[in-house]
């Protein structure tokens, strides 16, 4: 298996990899989120080619060598030094972003129910706030705000620069008693809660589902976890279902993903907000009826 195939299997776009940049991390796009640089590659040498790569969104990591041998001690020592330096910088970035996020949250106003995004998705705020014309969704873990996601009226989403995402979530509906739903986006979580009246944890993206699930499994060991994955059927590898399945496997949960007809007018639909808005809350509830009947 060649280098490009290894990267493709990990969901990493090889197009921007510079094989002449030796000993430094290169951030590159991933196939599931091509507009973000969720992949990283370090080239140890290019003759022969030896490289370490990781997909932060899916936690897939690998080592490649033309010589089919393990990385040398010098390679691994350099990798560990680089990781240690990056970890220290990341912790500093997280601390600064957390301070900024908490300040923004304290100074934000309750979200306008007529906000363009909420109106388009047909959901209510569920406690999110607003600064200017942007919604502010806090990203929490261990009872603290670590970062935030902003959502513009047209649906454009941004994370706070340098902020922590791994393991953070936004809760809707309070602590679970019997069942907890876990999903990717805010509108999906809001639609699920409004239709099912069951607590929801919004993980913000597919790759974070497993981290949120593992953290909350420790907090709620007896709850039934249902991962409400996006059905990214038009994306190679269907990352929504794949990541939800991986998270369910790690936490003894189950996956319930929406299915849509294959007609041309259904091509833009993928998540439970799409499903609720197209088919109604009653039909959404029917999709979960059997799962809920076995809760506990």
N, C-alpha and C positions, 0 to 999 in steps of 0.2 A: 504494500500500500504506500503510495507516494505522499509527499508532504501536503499537497493541496487537498488530497482526499481526507487526510487526517483532520485538517482544519474544517473542511466541509462537514464531516461527521460530528464535529463539535459545534457546528452552527456559526463558524467564524468566516468572515469574508476575507479572502487572501489577497484581494486586489491591491490593497495599500501597504502590504508588508514589504519592508525594505530589508533585503537579505544582507546588505552591507552595513547596517547599524548593529554593531556587535556589543553585547553586554549591557544594553539598556532596554527598558520596557517600551514597547510600541503599542499604543491604544488604537484599536481598529474596530470597524463595525461588525455587527453580528447579523445573521440572516433574518432573525425574527424582529429585530429593531434596527433597521439599516440607518435610521436617522440619529442613532446614538452610538457611542463607542464603548460597548459593553464587553469587548474582547481585548485581550492583552497577550503579547508575544515577546519573548526574549530570545534573540538569536545568540547562541554561544559561539558558533563558528559557521562559516559558510562553505568551507572546503576541509573536511566533509561538513554537510549541513547538520547541525545539532540545535534544537530549539525546544523551549518550554512554552506552552500556551494554555490559556484559560478563558472560559466564557463566564463572566461574572453573573450574567442573568440566569444561567442554568446550572452553575457550579461545576461544569464539565472542565476537566483539566487533563493535560497529556504531555508526554515527552516524545520527541521525534529525533531519530538519528539515522543518517544514511548507513552508518556502520552497524546498526542494530545492536548497540551496546548501551549500557547504563551511562548516565551522566558521570563525568569524572569528578573526583573530590573537589578540584578547583572550581568546576562549574557550579556544583552544589553550594560551595562556600560563598561564591559570588552571588548566587541566587538568594541565599539566606541573608546576606548583608543587605542586598537590595530590598528584600521583603521587610527586614527590620526597620530600615530607614523609611520605607513607605508607610509602615504601620504607625510609626511615631508621627509622621506628618499627617496621616489620616486622623489620628486621635486629636491632634491640634485643630484640624479643620472641623471635625465633628463638634468639638467644644465651642468654637467660635460660631458655627452655624446654629447650634442649640441656643446659644445666648440671643442671637438675632431672631430666631424663630419664636422664642418666648416673649421677646419684646414686641414683635409684630402681633402676636396673638393677643397680648394684653391691650394693645391699642386698636385692635380691629373692632368693627361693628357687627352686629348680627346680620347674617346674610339676607339680602332682599329676596323675598319669595318670587319676585318677577324677574330675577336675574336671567339673562339670556340662556345660559347653559341649563339652569334648572328648568326653565320653561320648555326648552327643546327636548330635554330628557324626561320631562313630566314627573319630576320628583320634588320633594320639599327639602329644606336645608339640613335637618337632623343635627343641628348644633354647629355646623360650620359657620365661619365668619367671613367678612368681606373687607378688603382694603381697596379703595377706589372702585374699579369695575371688575376686580378679580376676586373670586372666591378663595378662601384660605382654609385648607384642610390640614389639620395637625397630624404629624407622624409621631406616634407615641410608642414607648416601650417602658416597662417597669414603672408605670405611673408618671412618666415625664415626657415632655415634648422635646424631641430631638431635632426635628426639621419640619418642613411643611411643603405641601404641593399647592401651587396656584393654578386656578382654572379660569381662563378668559371667557367672555360671553360666547365666543365662537367655538369653544371647546379646547383651545390650545392649552396644554398642560406643561408646567415647568416645576422642577424640583429646586430647592434652595441650594445654591452652589456650595459644595463642600459638606453638605449635610449627610447625616447617616440615613440609610434606607433599610439596610439589612435587618430584618426582625422587627421593624416598626410597622404599625398599623393604625387605622382609625376605627374605633368601635361605634356601632349603632345598636341601640336597644339594650345596653347594659350588659351585665355579666350573665353568661348562660347558666341554665339550670340542668336541662337535659340535652339540648342540641345547640351547636354553634355552626353557623354557616361561614365559610371563608371564601372570598372572591378577590378579583383583581381591582376593579375601579370603583370610585365613589357612586356613580350613577347606578351601577349594577347592584352594589350593596344596598342602596336606598330602595331600589325597586324590589329586591328580595324581602327586605324588612317590611315595606309597605304592603306587600302581597301576603306574607307568611307570618308576620309578627313574631319572628324568631331572631335572636341576637346575631349580628353579623360583624365579622372582622374584615376590613378592607386592607389588602396587602399592597395595593398600588401597582403591582405588575406580576406577571406569571412567575418569574424567577424568585420572587420574594415569598411566594406561597409556602414553600417548604420551611423557610426560616421562621415565619410567623407561626406556622402550624406547630413546629417543634417547641417553640417558646411557650405557646399557649397550652400545649399538651401537658407541660409541666405544671401549669397553673390550674388547669381544669382536667385532671386525669380521668374523671368519670364521664365527661360529656361526650356525646356522639358528634364527631366532626364530619361535616359534609362540605367538600370542596366543590364550589359552583364554578367550574372552569369555563372560560370562553371557548367556543368551538371555532378555532382558527382554521377551518377546513381549506381555505384558499391559500394558506401559508405553508411552505414546505415543512414537514415534520409536525404540523399542528401544535405549536408550543403551548397554547392554552390548555389543551387536554393533556399533553405530555407532562407539563409541570404540575398540573393538578393531580395527576396520577402518581407522580413521584412523591408529592407532598402527602397524599393519602396513604401511600405505602409506608412512609416514614412515621406516620402518626396513628396508624390503625384506623384510618378514616375511609370514606367512600367518595366517589366522584359522581356528580350529576351535572351533565353539560347539556345545553339546549341543542335541539336539532331543527333544521330548517329545510323546507323543500328546495329543490335544485333549480327553480325557475329563475329567470333573469332578474326579476324584481327583488330577489332575496339575496343577491350577491354581497350586499353591504352589511348583512346581519351576522352577528357572532356571539353576543352575550345575552344575559338574562334581562337586561334593560330593553334590548332590541326585541326579545321574545315577548315580554310583558306588553310593550307598546304596540306590537303588531297583532298579538292574539288575545290579550287581555289577562287580568290577574287570575281569573277563575281557571283558565287553561294552564297558567303557570303553576297554580296550587295543585292541579291534578298531576303534574309531573313529579311532585314531591310527596304525594299522598301515601304511596306505598312505603317510601323511605321513612316517613314520620310514623307510620303505623308500627314500625319495628324499633323506634327510638327507645333507648333504655334497655 
